[in-house]
Amino acid sequence: MTEFAAPRKTLGQNFLQDPNIIAKIVGSLSVQPSDIVLEIGPGRGALTELILPLAAHLHLVEFDRDLVEYWRARNNPRLTVHGVDVLKFDFATVLNQVDRKIKVIGNLPYNISSPVLFHLMPYADRIDSQIVMLQKEVVERMASKPGSKQYGRLSVMLQQRYHIELLFGVPPTAFFPAPKVDSAIARLTPLTEIAHPVSDHEDFTALVKQAFSMRRKTLRNNLKPMLSTSQIEAIDIDPSARSETLSVGQFAALANVYSSVKPNNS
């Protein structure tokens, strides 16, 4: 039996141990024999061991050097291990090797969960679906609607590109060691037809970030460095509204205006 090192707080390690929850998570990915799966943070293999017999090939992205060595020692021809920080990992190294969309699954370290999701976004059109474990409060923010307290930058950025579902909650007792927060499983399905396209995604990112920089202030005040009151009004958006009341489509429209009028626009 393999002796694993104690979970490392510095890496945000909380390992799944509830077999019913584990099976439910893997079932949510609906792995088929022809699927290429990429797992972020396999840890000790709670999900990995169930996915490996099901998929055509499994890629693991793991930062813990001891665990990288453990998985490489398995010498399984259907298993590729990438020993790297996921935020520095170039997903194209996997995507360029395959002729189909891949499926992504991961128990994401909660301290970097949002950056990981943003890091995956540029590859959304080459991903079939993403099943991710996150802090429940983060999943609620991701799936929230305009007008709610949870609605914010994360909601807008992800909903512009994905259909988001909160599948089920996961209690702290399902982990070792038990985290101090409730967790949840989310499914992110990239939209095949984007309802609210943007002409420049960097501009969209910058505008949404600016719009939510101070939640109590109006659009007029928050977007002052980017758009004038008249430019906001020109697309039938009230400059005195607060950002949390705007739809994803309205943010896309604002970003497209900004892309057309920003300095040095060619």
C-alpha positions as CSV (number, residue, x, y, z in Angstrom):
1,M,0.0,0.0,0.0
2,T,1.4,3.4,-1.0
3,E,2.4,5.7,1.8
4,F,1.5,9.3,0.9
5,A,2.9,12.4,2.5
6,A,0.6,14.5,4.7
7,P,-1.7,17.0,2.8
8,R,0.1,20.2,2.2
9,K,-1.7,23.4,3.3
10,T,0.6,25.5,1.0
11,L,-0.9,23.7,-2.0
12,G,-4.5,23.8,-0.7
13,Q,-4.7,20.0,-0.6
14,N,-8.0,18.5,0.6
15,F,-8.3,15.0,-0.7
16,L,-11.7,13.4,-1.4
17,Q,-12.5,10.3,0.6
18,D,-16.2,9.6,0.3
19,P,-16.7,6.9,-2.3
20,N,-20.3,7.8,-3.1
21,I,-19.4,11.4,-3.7
22,I,-16.4,10.4,-5.8
23,A,-18.5,8.1,-8.0
24,K,-21.1,10.8,-8.4
25,I,-18.5,13.4,-9.6
26,V,-17.0,11.0,-12.1
27,G,-20.5,10.1,-13.3
28,S,-21.2,13.8,-14.0
29,L,-18.4,13.8,-16.6
30,S,-20.1,11.0,-18.6
31,V,-16.7,9.6,-19.8
32,Q,-16.9,7.6,-23.1
33,P,-14.3,5.1,-24.4
34,S,-13.2,7.5,-27.0
35,D,-12.8,10.5,-24.7
36,I,-9.6,12.4,-23.9
37,V,-9.8,13.6,-20.3
38,L,-7.6,16.1,-18.5
39,E,-7.7,16.2,-14.7
40,I,-6.4,19.1,-12.8
41,G,-5.0,18.2,-9.4
42,P,-5.4,14.5,-9.2
43,G,-3.9,14.3,-5.8
44,R,-4.0,10.7,-4.5
45,G,-6.3,9.6,-7.3
46,A,-9.8,9.5,-5.9
47,L,-11.2,10.5,-9.3
48,T,-8.3,9.4,-11.4
49,E,-8.7,5.7,-10.5
50,L,-12.3,5.7,-11.7
51,I,-11.6,7.7,-14.9
52,L,-8.6,5.8,-16.1
53,P,-10.4,2.6,-17.1
54,L,-13.1,4.6,-18.9
55,A,-11.2,7.0,-21.1
56,A,-9.1,6.6,-24.2
57,H,-6.4,8.7,-22.6
58,L,-6.1,10.7,-19.3
59,H,-3.8,13.7,-18.8
60,L,-3.0,14.8,-15.3
61,V,-1.8,18.2,-14.3
62,E,-0.2,18.0,-10.8
63,F,2.1,20.4,-9.0
64,D,3.1,18.3,-6.0
65,R,6.4,16.7,-6.9
66,D,5.9,13.6,-4.8
67,L,2.5,12.9,-6.5
68,V,4.0,13.6,-9.9
69,E,6.5,10.8,-9.3
70,Y,3.8,8.5,-8.0
71,W,1.7,8.9,-11.1
72,R,4.6,8.6,-13.5
73,A,5.7,5.4,-11.8
74,R,2.4,3.9,-12.8
75,N,3.8,3.5,-16.4
76,N,0.4,3.4,-17.9
77,P,0.4,4.0,-21.7
78,R,-3.0,5.7,-21.4
79,L,-1.8,8.1,-18.7
80,T,0.3,11.3,-19.3
81,V,1.5,13.3,-16.3
82,H,2.3,17.0,-16.6
83,G,4.3,18.1,-13.5
84,V,3.5,21.8,-13.5
85,D,1.6,24.6,-11.9
86,V,-1.8,24.6,-13.6
87,L,-1.7,28.4,-13.9
88,K,1.5,28.0,-16.0
89,F,0.3,25.0,-18.0
90,D,-0.2,25.5,-21.7
91,F,-3.3,23.5,-22.5
92,A,-2.5,23.7,-26.1
93,T,0.2,21.1,-25.5
94,V,-2.6,18.6,-25.0
95,L,-5.1,20.1,-27.4
96,N,-2.7,20.2,-30.3
97,Q,-2.1,16.4,-30.0
98,V,-5.8,15.4,-30.4
99,D,-8.4,15.6,-33.1
100,R,-11.4,16.0,-30.8
101,K,-12.7,18.1,-28.0
102,I,-11.5,17.0,-24.5
103,K,-13.2,16.8,-21.2
104,V,-11.8,18.5,-18.1
105,I,-12.3,17.6,-14.5
106,G,-10.7,18.8,-11.3
107,N,-10.9,19.4,-7.6
108,L,-9.4,22.9,-7.9
109,P,-7.4,24.5,-5.1
110,Y,-9.8,27.0,-3.6
111,N,-7.2,29.7,-3.3
112,I,-6.7,29.8,-7.1
113,S,-10.0,28.5,-8.4
114,S,-11.0,31.7,-10.2
115,P,-7.6,32.2,-11.9
116,V,-7.7,28.6,-13.1
117,L,-11.2,29.0,-14.6
118,F,-10.0,32.2,-16.4
119,H,-6.9,30.4,-17.6
120,L,-9.1,27.7,-19.2
121,M,-11.3,30.2,-21.0
122,P,-9.2,30.8,-24.2
123,Y,-9.5,27.0,-24.9
124,A,-13.3,26.8,-24.4
125,D,-14.1,26.1,-28.1
126,R,-11.9,22.9,-27.8
127,I,-13.4,21.6,-24.6
128,D,-16.6,19.5,-24.5
129,S,-17.3,20.1,-20.8
130,Q,-15.7,20.9,-17.5
131,I,-16.6,19.4,-14.1
132,V,-15.0,21.3,-11.3
133,M,-15.2,21.1,-7.5
134,L,-15.1,24.6,-5.9
135,Q,-16.1,26.4,-2.8
136,K,-19.9,26.4,-2.9
137,E,-20.0,30.2,-2.5
138,V,-17.9,30.5,-5.7
139,V,-20.2,28.2,-7.7
140,E,-23.2,30.2,-6.5
141,R,-21.5,33.4,-7.8
142,M,-20.7,31.8,-11.1
143,A,-24.3,30.8,-11.7
144,S,-26.0,33.9,-10.2
145,K,-28.3,36.2,-12.1
146,P,-28.4,40.0,-12.4
147,G,-29.8,41.7,-9.4
148,S,-28.5,39.2,-6.9
149,K,-25.8,39.9,-4.3
150,Q,-23.6,37.1,-5.7
151,Y,-23.7,38.5,-9.2
152,G,-20.4,40.0,-10.2
153,R,-17.3,39.9,-12.4
154,L,-17.0,36.1,-12.2
155,S,-20.6,35.6,-13.2
156,V,-20.4,37.9,-16.2
157,M,-17.1,36.6,-17.5
158,L,-18.0,32.9,-17.3
159,Q,-21.7,33.2,-18.4
160,Q,-20.6,35.0,-21.6
161,R,-18.8,31.8,-22.6
162,Y,-20.4,28.9,-20.7
163,H,-23.7,27.4,-19.6
164,I,-23.1,26.9,-15.9
165,E,-24.9,24.4,-13.6
166,L,-24.5,23.8,-9.9
167,L,-24.9,20.0,-9.8
168,F,-24.7,19.2,-6.1
169,G,-23.1,20.1,-2.8
170,V,-20.2,18.3,-1.2
171,P,-19.9,18.5,2.7
172,P,-16.6,19.0,4.4
173,T,-16.8,15.4,5.8
174,A,-16.1,14.1,2.2
175,F,-12.5,15.4,2.4
176,F,-9.3,14.7,4.3
177,P,-8.5,17.0,5.9
178,A,-12.0,18.6,6.1
179,P,-12.1,22.1,4.8
180,K,-13.8,24.9,6.8
181,V,-16.2,25.6,3.9
182,D,-18.9,23.8,2.0
183,S,-18.0,22.7,-1.6
184,A,-20.0,22.1,-4.7
185,I,-19.7,20.5,-8.1
186,A,-20.2,22.7,-11.2
187,R,-20.6,21.8,-14.8
188,L,-19.3,24.4,-17.3
189,T,-20.4,23.6,-20.9
190,P,-18.9,25.9,-23.5
191,L,-21.5,27.6,-25.6
192,T,-21.5,26.4,-29.3
193,E,-23.2,29.6,-30.3
194,I,-22.3,32.6,-28.2
195,A,-25.4,34.7,-27.6
196,H,-23.4,37.8,-26.7
197,P,-20.2,38.0,-28.8
198,V,-17.5,40.5,-28.1
199,S,-15.2,42.0,-30.7
200,D,-12.2,42.0,-28.3
201,H,-12.1,39.7,-25.3
202,E,-9.4,41.7,-23.6
203,D,-11.5,44.8,-23.8
204,F,-14.5,42.9,-22.4
205,T,-12.4,41.6,-19.5
206,A,-11.1,45.1,-18.8
207,L,-14.5,46.7,-18.9
208,V,-16.2,44.2,-16.7
209,K,-13.4,44.5,-14.2
210,Q,-13.7,48.3,-14.2
211,A,-17.5,48.1,-13.9
212,F,-17.3,46.1,-10.7
213,S,-14.4,48.0,-9.2
214,M,-16.7,49.7,-6.7
215,R,-20.1,48.0,-6.4
216,R,-21.9,50.9,-4.7
217,K,-21.1,53.3,-7.5
218,T,-23.0,53.8,-10.7
219,L,-21.9,52.8,-14.2
220,R,-21.3,56.4,-15.0
221,N,-18.7,56.7,-12.2
222,N,-17.1,53.2,-12.6
223,L,-16.8,53.4,-16.4
224,K,-15.7,57.0,-16.5
225,P,-12.1,56.1,-17.6
226,M,-13.5,54.1,-20.5
227,L,-16.9,55.4,-21.7
228,S,-18.8,58.7,-21.5
229,T,-22.3,59.1,-20.3
230,S,-23.6,59.7,-23.8
231,Q,-21.8,56.6,-25.1
232,I,-23.5,54.5,-22.5
233,E,-26.9,56.0,-23.2
234,A,-26.4,55.5,-26.9
235,I,-27.0,51.7,-26.4
236,D,-30.0,52.2,-24.2
237,I,-28.3,51.5,-20.9
238,D,-29.0,53.8,-17.9
239,P,-25.7,55.4,-16.8
240,S,-27.1,55.7,-13.2
241,A,-27.6,51.9,-13.0
242,R,-25.3,49.7,-10.8
243,S,-23.3,47.1,-12.5
244,E,-24.9,44.1,-10.7
245,T,-28.2,45.0,-12.4
246,L,-26.9,44.6,-16.0
247,S,-27.2,41.5,-18.1
248,V,-24.3,39.7,-19.7
249,G,-25.6,41.0,-23.1
250,Q,-25.5,44.6,-21.9
251,F,-21.9,44.1,-20.7
252,A,-21.0,42.7,-24.1
253,A,-22.6,45.7,-25.8
254,L,-20.6,48.1,-23.6
255,A,-17.4,46.3,-24.3
256,N,-18.0,46.5,-28.1
257,V,-18.6,50.2,-27.9
258,Y,-15.4,50.6,-25.9
259,S,-13.5,48.6,-28.5
260,S,-14.7,50.9,-31.2
261,V,-13.9,54.2,-29.4
262,K,-10.9,53.4,-27.2
263,P,-7.6,55.4,-27.8
264,N,-5.3,54.0,-30.5
265,N,-8.2,52.1,-32.0
266,S,-7.3,51.2,-35.5
